[in-house]
Amino acid sequence: MDPVNLLEDLPVQAPDEEVSVLVAAPGLRVERIVSYGHASPPGFHYDQPHSEWVTVLAGSADLRFADEATLRHLRMGDSVLIAPHRRHRVERTESPTVWLAVHFGPDIEVPEDG
């Protein structure tokens, strides 16, 4: 496999985040996510049955957990481990914010083309 630079070839700003699956195998999915000022819809929380570790490679974001009173400001180099079923949402992203997300657990779905 040739080297991949996760900060190059960023997509043009779009109405939706771009999620690129980098690695997929049973129990594991690694994604590059590019956000251009995106946030979770009002009232929406992610509630995933698996663990997720995310890091901000570029930009910044505000992440809110339903069980915490204050939000977490993530900037370049910051990471967080999100336990299964820990409800969370993205309050704000800088334009652009590049994330590396590692989803892991027995229930991870492998994309058909992955």
C-alpha positions as CSV (number, residue, x, y, z in Angstrom):
1,M,0.0,0.0,0.0
2,D,1.3,3.4,-0.9
3,P,1.7,6.1,1.7
4,V,-1.4,8.3,2.3
5,N,-1.3,11.9,3.6
6,L,-4.5,12.5,5.5
7,L,-4.1,16.2,5.2
8,E,-3.8,16.3,1.4
9,D,-6.5,16.0,-1.3
10,L,-9.2,17.5,1.0
11,P,-12.6,17.6,-0.6
12,V,-14.1,20.9,-1.8
13,Q,-16.3,22.4,0.9
14,A,-19.7,20.5,0.8
15,P,-23.0,20.6,2.6
16,D,-22.2,17.2,4.2
17,E,-19.1,15.9,5.9
18,E,-16.9,13.7,3.8
19,V,-16.2,10.3,5.4
20,S,-13.5,8.2,3.8
21,V,-13.0,4.6,5.0
22,L,-9.3,4.0,5.2
23,V,-9.2,0.5,6.7
24,A,-12.1,-1.9,7.3
25,A,-12.0,-5.4,8.8
26,P,-14.3,-7.4,11.1
27,G,-14.4,-5.4,14.4
28,L,-12.5,-2.4,13.0
29,R,-13.2,0.6,10.8
30,V,-10.8,3.6,10.4
31,E,-12.1,6.8,8.8
32,R,-10.9,10.2,7.7
33,I,-13.7,12.7,8.3
34,V,-13.5,16.2,6.8
35,S,-15.9,18.8,8.3
36,Y,-16.5,22.3,7.0
37,G,-18.2,24.0,9.9
38,H,-20.5,21.0,10.4
39,A,-22.4,20.2,13.6
40,S,-24.8,17.6,14.8
41,P,-28.5,18.5,14.1
42,P,-30.3,20.2,17.0
43,G,-31.3,17.6,19.6
44,F,-29.4,14.8,17.9
45,H,-26.9,12.6,19.8
46,Y,-24.8,9.8,18.5
47,D,-25.4,6.6,20.5
48,Q,-23.1,3.9,19.0
49,P,-23.0,0.3,20.1
50,H,-19.2,0.2,19.7
51,S,-16.2,2.2,20.9
52,E,-14.8,5.1,19.0
53,W,-11.4,6.8,19.3
54,V,-11.2,10.2,17.5
55,T,-8.4,12.7,17.1
56,V,-8.4,16.1,15.4
57,L,-5.6,16.2,12.8
58,A,-6.3,19.8,11.7
59,G,-8.8,22.5,12.7
60,S,-10.8,22.3,15.9
61,A,-14.2,21.1,17.2
62,D,-16.5,21.3,20.2
63,L,-17.8,17.9,21.4
64,R,-20.5,17.6,24.0
65,F,-21.3,14.4,26.0
66,A,-24.9,14.1,27.3
67,D,-23.6,13.2,30.7
68,E,-21.3,16.2,31.1
69,A,-22.3,19.8,31.8
70,T,-19.5,21.4,29.8
71,L,-18.3,20.8,26.3
72,R,-14.9,19.6,25.3
73,H,-12.9,21.9,23.0
74,L,-10.7,19.7,20.8
75,R,-7.9,21.2,18.8
76,M,-5.1,19.8,16.6
77,G,-3.6,16.8,18.3
78,D,-6.4,16.2,20.9
79,S,-8.1,12.9,21.0
80,V,-10.9,11.3,23.0
81,L,-12.1,7.7,23.6
82,I,-15.9,7.4,23.4
83,A,-17.3,4.3,25.1
84,P,-20.2,2.3,23.6
85,H,-23.6,4.0,24.1
86,R,-22.0,7.2,25.5
87,R,-24.3,9.8,23.9
88,H,-22.4,12.7,22.3
89,R,-22.8,15.3,19.6
90,V,-20.6,17.7,17.7
91,E,-21.5,21.3,18.6
92,R,-19.1,23.0,16.2
93,T,-16.3,22.4,13.8
94,E,-13.8,24.8,12.3
95,S,-13.6,25.0,8.5
96,P,-12.0,22.6,7.7
97,T,-11.6,20.1,10.5
98,V,-9.9,16.8,9.7
99,W,-10.6,13.9,12.0
100,L,-9.2,10.4,12.3
101,A,-11.8,8.1,13.7
102,V,-11.2,4.5,14.8
103,H,-14.4,2.5,15.4
104,F,-13.8,-0.9,17.1
105,G,-15.9,-3.6,18.6
106,P,-17.6,-6.8,17.6
107,D,-20.5,-5.1,15.9
108,I,-18.5,-3.0,13.4
109,E,-20.0,-3.2,9.9
110,V,-17.5,-3.6,7.0
111,P,-18.6,-1.6,3.9
112,E,-19.3,-3.8,0.9
113,D,-16.5,-2.2,-1.0
114,G,-14.1,-2.3,2.0
